[in-house]
Amino acid sequence: MTDTTPQQRIEQDLKTALKAREKEKVSTLRMLLTDVKNERIRRGEEVDEAGFVGLVRKGIKQRHESAEQFRKGGREESAALEEREAEMLEAYLPQQASEDEIREAVTGFVEAEGLSGPGAIGPIMKAMMAKFGAQADGGTINKIAREVLAAAAAADQDD
């Protein structure tokens, strides 16, 4: 299989969706394709896989936020559409690491480095983002890191 750029992958999926007359998917893919093209213009070069994952995550986050706002406004149908679009975009993310995998890695890193306290978040985030890359989002890693550090602090107090 040849390596395809994110833009080529979306264009192929867009053609398939057009042929299948999947209106929502066509609309979602066109928006994503526009984001990729705009990013390519901004950078002056092709969007790499990491940049593409960032764009997809941003699109997913925006749709979740929009869905929340629509629900607050009593517009359930619009909220459901935003949620479906977010699901379509999630298909473009690499296989995600489980919270258990992340927790195990964070715990091992904290123990190996002898880290504790809130100041340890920075080194943990740097190491775990390097380890997991596109397989985990920073918010999840941060949440787990705080939980692991809190558990370690509680264990230290018990000793």
Secondary structure, DSSP 4 states (H G I P E B T S, - for coil): -----HHHHHHHHHHHHHHHT-HHHHHHHHHHHHHHHHHHHHHTS---HHHHHHHHHHHHHHHHHHHHHHHHTT-HHHHHHHHHHHHHHHTTSPPPPPHHHHHHHHHHHHHHHT--SGGGHHHHHHHHHHHHGGGS-HHHHHHHHHHHHHHHHHHHHH-
